[in-house]
Amino acid sequence: MYFKNRESNYEKFPYTRIHGYDDEAFNGYSNIVMELKKQIKAENKDKVVMVIDYYHGVRKAEIEENLIQQLNPDEIIFCEDAKLPENILYPKLKRNITDDRVFGVLSVHKLSEFFNLEKLELLKNRVKNAEGKLVLVYGVGASLVTRGDILIYGDLSRREIELRYQTNELDNWGVRNFEEDYLRKYKRAYFIEWRVFDRHKMDMFEDIDYLIDTNKDNRPNMITGMALQEGIKQIAKQPFRLVPYFEEGIWGGRWMEEVCDLERDKNNLAWCFDGIPEENAVHLKFNEVTVEIPCINIVLREPDLLLGAKVHARFGTEFPIRFDFLDTMGGGNLSLQVHPLTEYIQDNFGMHYTQDESYYILDAKEDACVYLGVKEGIKEEMLIPALEEAQKNGEFDDTKYINKFPIKKHDHVLIPAGTIHCSGKNAMVLEISATPYIFTMKLWDWGRVGLDGKPRPININHGAKAIQFDRTEKWVKQNLLNRVDIVEEDEDKKVEKTGLHELEFIETRRYWFDKRICINCHESVNMLNLVEGEEAIITSSNEDFEPFVVHYAETFIIPESVKAYGIAPYGKSLGKKVAVIQARVRV
C-alpha cells in the first residue's frame, strides 16, 4: 500500500454537462432511426438524399444492419467503391509511410486524393439521376459525393481505433493488413490517416445535421449538429477533464492500480493517458445521454477559445501541452531514450516542434532515481558503439556512460530535447511535455522484449543524431534538477516556478494553498494536476461556469477563454494545504 487508510476518489469516467440541448440527444438505434425518419418526412421533398459519412474505424456492418436497413432507402450508394486501390495509393504514400516500424512523415494529403475522381463523378450522377423517395450515400468520404439533404457523421475516439487495431479487427483504410504489427498500423494512422480524416471532418463540420457516437459496440448515441457545435463551444469556456485510459507495460508498476482504483488484465499498468487531446476523448452529457467525441474536435473547432489567440497563432490547431503518467513503482526502469532536436524532427518527420518534456515526481521510494545526461568526458564515438554492441550481446554498462540522480516526491526534472534520460524503477512520474508524443528514440531497453514477445523498437540511428554530449553531470545539476524559485509567498499561498528549461516553451508553476486563491491563465490554455491533497474546487469569479471539482492525481484543462479562475481545497481537504502543478505556453 502506498497510501494507508485511503479510498480512491480518482474519477475514471469524467463528463461535462451540456445545457440547452437535452431534446437533441438520442440513445440507441431504435431512437436514432425514429428521429431520422421524422427528419426525412420533415424535408417534405419527392426525393431526399441522406449521407452517412464516417471516420475509418466505425463498424461498416453495424451501420448497414442497424441504420441503413432500418431506413429502407430506395437506392444505396457506397462511396468507397470509388476509392483508389492500395496498389495505386501505396506508391503515392510511401514517402510518408516509410520502412521504419515506428516513424513516418506527416501527411498533408486531402481525402479526395484517395479517390478515383472519374468514379466519384459517376457516383454523383447516380445521386442526381436516382429515383425514389430516399437515396442513401454512405462510407468514409461519402460527403465527397454530395452533402445531401441530411448529413450524418459517425465518429469515434482514437483510443477505440487503437483497441480495434490491437485485436486485429481493424486494418488501415482499405489496406486489409488486419494482422500486421500494431506499431506499423498505428504509424500509418498517426502520420497519414488521422490527419486526412480530421481535415475532411472539419471541412464538412458546419454542415453536419447529426453526429453518431459509435465507440460502444451496437450502443450508439446521436446528437444534432447544433448540439454538437454548441456543446463544443460550451466545453471550450469552462474547466474540463479528458477521459483517461490506462495501458499495461513491460516495466509497469502498481501505484496507479491502487490510487486510481484499477484492475490489471495480466501485467502491471505502465501508462495513464489523461492529458493528450490528440488521443483522449471527452464525454458530453445531455440529460441522461452521454456522447463521447474525440477531444481533438474541440481543438480543431474552437482553437481561440481553448488555446488562446496567441497560442493558436503559434501552434495552429494543435494542443501543445501533454500530461501523462509513467508508473514504475514496483516495476522496472523505462527505456534509456532521447528526443530529437527541432530541426531534426522538422526535416525528417514533418513535425513543427519537438518533444521537450519533464518528469514531475508524484511519488517515489527511497531507491528511486532518474538517468539524465552523459558523464563527464563521454563522447559520441564512445557511447554509440557501446549502445550498438549492447543490442548484440545484451549488456550495457550504464554506470560508465550515463548520470544517475536520486529523486523524491515533488521533485521536478527538466528534459529538453537532446538530453539522454529515463526514469528508474520505483517512481511515479507525471510527465509534462510538448505534444509530439511518439518521437521517443529508444537507445537501450535493458535487454527486454515487449508484452507481445517482440523486441521493442530501438532507434540508435535516430538517437545518435539527437544526443547532446555537452549535457554532462555538472550541466544537468545546474540546469535540469529542481530549479525551483519562489515567485510569490504570503499567508494564503506559495507560488513556485519549477521550470521548464529556457530551451522549452512550456512554463510550469506549482501553487501551494489552504484557502481560495486566484490563478491567471496568462493568455494560454492551462493544463493542471492536483499533486497534493484529496480534492480541490475550481470556481469562476463572475459565475461564467459551474464549480468544478477535481481529485488527487487528476489532470484537468482550463481553456484560455476562462482568463482567470479560483481554486480552493474542497471536501476532505478543507483546512489542509493542497498543491497543483500548472503548465502553460510562454507567450
N, C-alpha and C positions, 0 to 999 in steps of 0.2 A: 504493500500500500504506500503510495506517495503522499496521500492526504488522508490522515486518520480522521475518522468520525465525520466524513464529509460526503454529502449526497450530490451527485452530479446535477447541475442545472443547465448544462450546455444544450441549447435548442438546436436540434438536428434538422428541423423542417420549418425554418422561419418563413413568414409570409408578410406581404404588405396589403392591407385592406384598401381597396379602391372604392371611392364613393361616387354615387350618382348613376351607376350603370348596372345595378343588380338585375334588372329585367332584360339585360342584353348578354347574359351568360347562360349556356345550355350544357347540360350534363348527359352523356351517353348518346349512342347513335340514334335511338328512337326519338329523343327530343330534338336532336340535330336535324334529322330528316324531316320532322314535323315543321320545324322553323323554315327550312329551305323550301319545302313545298308551299308554305304560306308566302314566302318571298317570290317564288315563281308566279304564283297566282297574282300577287300584287303588281307584277310587271305589266300585266294586262296587255300582252302582245300575242300576236299569232305565232311567233317563234321566239323563244327565249334561249339565249346561249349562256350556258353555265360553264365556268372554267375552274378546274381544281388543279392548281399548281402546288408543288410541294418541294421541300428540301430533300436531297438524296439521303436516305435512311428511313424515311417514312415507309411503312409496310404497304406496298402496292396492292397485295392481295386483300389486305384488310379494308382498304379504301374501295376496292372493286366490290367486295362482297357486302359490306355493311352500309355503303353510301350509294355507290353508283347503281347497283342492282335494285336497291330500295327506291331510288328516284325514278327508275324505269324510263330512261331517256329514249327518244325515238332514233337518235343517232349518236354513236360513241366514237370519238376520235382520240387515239393515243398519240400524243405529240412525239414521244421518244422513238416512234417509227422513223422520224426524220433525223435522228441523232447519227453523227458520224461513227463508224465502227472503230474499234480500238486500233486496228492495223493502220488506219489513217491518222487517228488522233495521236498515237504514241510518238511518231517522229516529230510532230509539232510541239509536244510537251516534254520531250526527252531532256532538253536543257534544264527544265525546271524540276523534273523528277530526279535526275542524276542516278548514278550507280551506287551512291552511298546508302547504307542501310538506314541512316537517321536524318541526314541533312539534304535538303533540296534548295531550290531558289524560288523566292516568292514570285508568284504569277501575277500578271496584270491583264490576263485574258478576260474576255466578256463571254457570257454564256452562249450568245449567238454563234461564236466561233466553234462551238462543239456540234453545230447542226449543219446539215446539208441545206443550203439556202433555197435551192430549187425545190426540194421536197417540202420545206416549210411553206413555200408559196402554194404548192398543191394542197396542203392541209388547209391553208387559208381559204382557198377556193372551195374546198369541200364544205367548210363552215358557211360560206356565202351562199352556196347552192343547195345546202341541206334543206330537206323538207321535214315537217313535223313540228309538234309543239315545243319539244325540248331537245336541244342539241348540247351534248356534253363533251368538252375537251379536257383531258387530264394528263398528268405526268409531270416530271421535272422539266420546267421551262414551258409549261402549257400556255402561259400568257404571252409567249413569243408568237404564238399563232393568232391569238386575239385576247383582248381583255374581257370581251363578252359583256353580258348584261349583269351577271352576278359573278364576282371573282372571289374565290375561296383559296386560302393559303394554308397548307399543312406544315407545321413547324415542329421541331424537337431540339433538345439540348445536345450540345457536342458530347457531353458525358454519355448520354444514351447512345449516340452514334458509336462512341468508343467501345461501349459494352457489346454492341452488336458486331463490331469488328472482332472483339476478343473471343466471342463464341462462334465465330465463322458464319454467323447468319448473314452478314453484310459484306459486300465487296466494295471496291472503289467503283464509281459510277460507270456501269456498263463494262467493266474490265473482267468480271467473273473470276476474280482472284480471291475467292472466299477463304481459302486455306493458306493464303500467303502469310508470311511473317507479319505479325501485328504491327511492328515498328514501321515496316515498309508501307502498309496500308495507311497508318496514321500520318506518315510523312507526306504521302500524296494528297491526303485531305488537308493537312495543315498548310502546305505550301501552295496548293493549287485549288482544290475543290471548294474548301470553305470560303476562300477569297472570292471565287467566281459566284458561288451561290448567294453569298451576302450582298454582293453588288447587284445581282439580279433581284433579290428580295427588296432591297432599298429602292431600286428603280420603280418597282410596282407598288410600294408600300402604301402610298396615299390612295390607291385605287382599290385596296383590299376591302371587300364587304364583310368577310368573316375570316377569322383565324381559328384553326383547329389545332389544339394541343394533342399531339399523337405520342407522347412519351410512354404512356402506360398501355400495354397490350390490350386492345379491344375495350379500352376505357377512356374514350376521348372527352375533352371538354372544348366548347366553342364559345367565342365571344365575337361581337360585331367589330367591324373595323373602327368605328368611333370609340367603342370601349377600349380597344387596343391602343389607339393613339392617345386618348386621354389618360388611360392607365399608365402609359409610359411617361407622359408629362407629369402626372401626379408623383410618381416614384422618383422622378428627377428633381423634385423640390422638397424632399424630406429624407431623413436618415433611413437606411435600409440595409438588410443583410442579404448575402447570396446564399444559395442552398449548398451546403458543404457536401463533399464526398471524400471518402477515405479509401486508401489502397494499401494492400499488403506489399511487403518488400523484403528482400533478402537480408537487409540489415535492420529491419524494423524493431521497435521497442514495445513497451507495454503501458506507457503513460497515457496515451490517448484513449486506449481501451477503458481505462478507469475514469479519467477526467471527463471524457465525452460520452461515457456510458455506451460502449460499443461491443459488438461481438465479432470475434475473428472467424474467418472461414477455416483456414488451415494454418496460416502463418501470421507472425506479428505484423501489426499495422505500421507502415513506414511514413506515409504521407497523409496530410489533410489538405485538400484544396478548397479553401473557403474565401479566397480573395483574388480570384482571377476572372475578371469579367469576360474574357475571351472564351473561357471554358465553362464557368459556372452558369447556372440558371437562376432565375428569380421566380417566386410564387406570387401571383397577383390573385387576391381573394375578392370575389364578387358574391356577396351574401354567402351561400353555402358551396359555391363553385370555386375551386382553386385551379387556376390556369398557370401552367409552367411555360415560360418562354426563355430563350437564351438571353443572358444579360447583355450580350453584345448588341442586341436590338436597341437597348437604351442608349448605349454609346453612339451607335450609328444615327439614331433618330434625334437625340437631344444633346449633342455634344457641348453646346454653350451652357445649358442649364447644369449638366452633370460635371463636366470638366472645368468649365470657366472659359471665357473667351480667349484669354492669353494661352492657356494650356492647349486649347483646341487649335489655336493658330500655330503652335509649335509642333504638336504631335498629330494633327489631323484627327480623324475619328478612330483613335487608338487610346485605350486606357493605359497610362504609362506606369502605374504602380501595381505591384503584386505582393500579396501576403499569402504565405502557406506554412504548414508545419512540417518539420522533419523530426521524427521520433526515434532516437537511438537509446532510450532508457531501457536497459536490459537487453539491448541489441548489439549491433556492431558499428564499425566505422562507416561513414559514407565513402564513396569512391573519391580518390585524390583527383582533383579536377582544376580546370581553369576556364575562364570565359574570354571570348575573343575581343580584341580592341575594336573600336568603332569602324575604322577604315576596313578592317578585315571582314567584319560582318556585312558591311555595305557592299564591298567588292565581290564577295563570294556567295552571299546568301540573299542579297537584296533587301536586308532589313535597314531601317532608318537609324536606329540607335542600338546600343549593345546591352548586354545583360549584367550591368553593375548590380551588386547586391550587398546584403549584410546579414549577420546572424544576431538576432536578439535572443538571449538565453532566458527562456521561461522557467527552466528548472535544470538542475544538474546534480549529479552525485559527486562525491569528493574526488574521484579519479577522472572526471570529465575534462576534456581538452579539445583544442582546435589546432589543426595543422594549417600554418599560414606563412607563406613566403619561403624563400630558399635560404639556406645557411650562408654565412659569410664566405666569400671566395668560390661559391659554386657557379660554374659556367655552363652554357648550353652544351658544349662538347663533352661535359662530364655527365650531366643529368639525362639527356635524351638517350644516349646509348644504354644507360643503366635501365631506363624505363622499357626500352625495346627488348633488352635482354630478359627483363622480368617477364615479358609476355611469353618467352620461350621456356624459361626454367622455373617460373612460378615464385620467384623470390626477389624482393626489393627491400633494400636497407634504407627505410625512410629516415632513420636517425642520422644517417650520413648526409642527407641532402635537404631535408625539409624541417623547418622550425615547428616546435610543438609547445603550445602555451596552455597552462591550466585556465579553466573558465568556471564561473559560478553564476548563480541565479542573478538576473538583471544586468549581466554584462552585455555590452553591445560591441560586436566585432565587425569592422567595416571591410568590405571586399570589393574594391574597384576592379574592373575588368583587367585581366592580365596577371592577377595575383593568384598563384597556386594555393589551393586551400581544400579543406574538408573538415567536417565535424567528426570528432571521435565518438566512441560509444558513451552511453550514459549521460546524454544531453537531450534536452527538449528545446528545439530551435524554432523560433518564429522567424522565418526568412522574409526579409523586407527587401524588395528588389525592383528593378525595372522589369517591364513585362515580357520582353522576348525570352520566353521561359524554356525553350528546348535546346538552347545553344550552350550546352554543357559539354566541354571537351574532356572526357574521362582519360586519365593518364595511367592510373593503376587502381585495380579493384580488389586488391588483397587476395588474388587468386580464386575469386568466386565465380559461380555461374548464376544466371537469373533464375527466377522461380519456374521458368519454362524449360530449364535444363540447358539452355543455350548460353554461350559466353556473352556477358554484357558488352555492348559496343565500347571499344577503346579507340580513342581518336588522337593518338600521339602526333600524327602528321599535322592535324589542325592545331593541337595544343602547343606544339613546338614553336609555332609562329605567333603565339599569344603570350607565353610566359615572359614576364618582366624580371630579369635577373638582378636588377638593382633593388628589388624589394626584399631586402635581407632582414635579419633579426633586428638590427638597430632601426632600420626604416619602419618596419612593422610596428615596433614598440612606440615609436614617435608619432605614427600617423594612423594606425588602424585599431589599436586596442583601447577601448573605454575612453574615448576622447569626450568626456562629459564636462560641460561648462554650465554653471548655474546662470540662467538668463534673468530670472525673477524669483524672489522669495519673500513671503510675508506669512502672517499667522494662519492664513487660509490655504496657501498652496506653495508649491515649489515647482518651477518650470526649468527643465534642463535640456540643453541642446546635446544630443547624443551622436550626431552625425547627419548625413553620411559624409564621406570624404569629399574634399573640394573638387575632385575629378568626377563626382557623381551628381546628377541633377536633383536627387531627392533630398529633402530636408526632413529630419526627424526630431521631434520634441517629446520629452516624457513629462507628464503632468502628475504630480502627487497632490492629493487634496482630500479634505474630510468634510468640506461644505461645497455648496454650489459655486462653480466658477464659470467664467465665460471664455470661450475659445474662438479665435478669429480664423476664418478659412484662408486668409491671405491670398485671395484671388486664384485659389487652386482647389480642386477636389481634394478632400481629406479621406484617408483610409486609416482606421484606428483599430486597436485591440485592447481589451481590458486585461492588463497583465498582472494586476494585483487587486484583490477584492472579489466578493461574491457577485455583486450586482451594482449597476450604475444606471442612471436615468438621464436621457438627453432631452432637453426641452428648448422650445422656441421662446425668445423674449417677447415676440409680438403674436404668438399663437398661430403662426403660419403652418405648423404641423402638430400632430398629436404627440404627447410624450412617448418616448421610445426607450424601452428597457433592454439593456444588454447584460450578459452574464460573463463570468470568468472565462477567459481564453477565446471569446467570440470576436471575430473580425467584423467590422461594420464600416459603411461608407456614408460620408456626409457630402452631398453634392455642393458644388461651389455656389449654386443659387441660394443656399441657406445663408451664406455670408458669415454668420456668427451663431453660436449655439451655446446653451448652458449644459453643464454636466455635473452631476452630484452623486454621492453614494446613495444607494437605494436598498430597501428590503433588509436583508441580513447584514448589509454593510453600513447601515445607518450609524453615524457616530464613529466610524472607523476610517482609517486612511486607505484610499484606493489609488490606483495608478492606471493611466492609459499611455500607450505609445502612439504618437500621431505621425503620419507620413504625408508629405505634400510635395508638389513640384516647386522648386525655387523659381520665382518669376520676377 
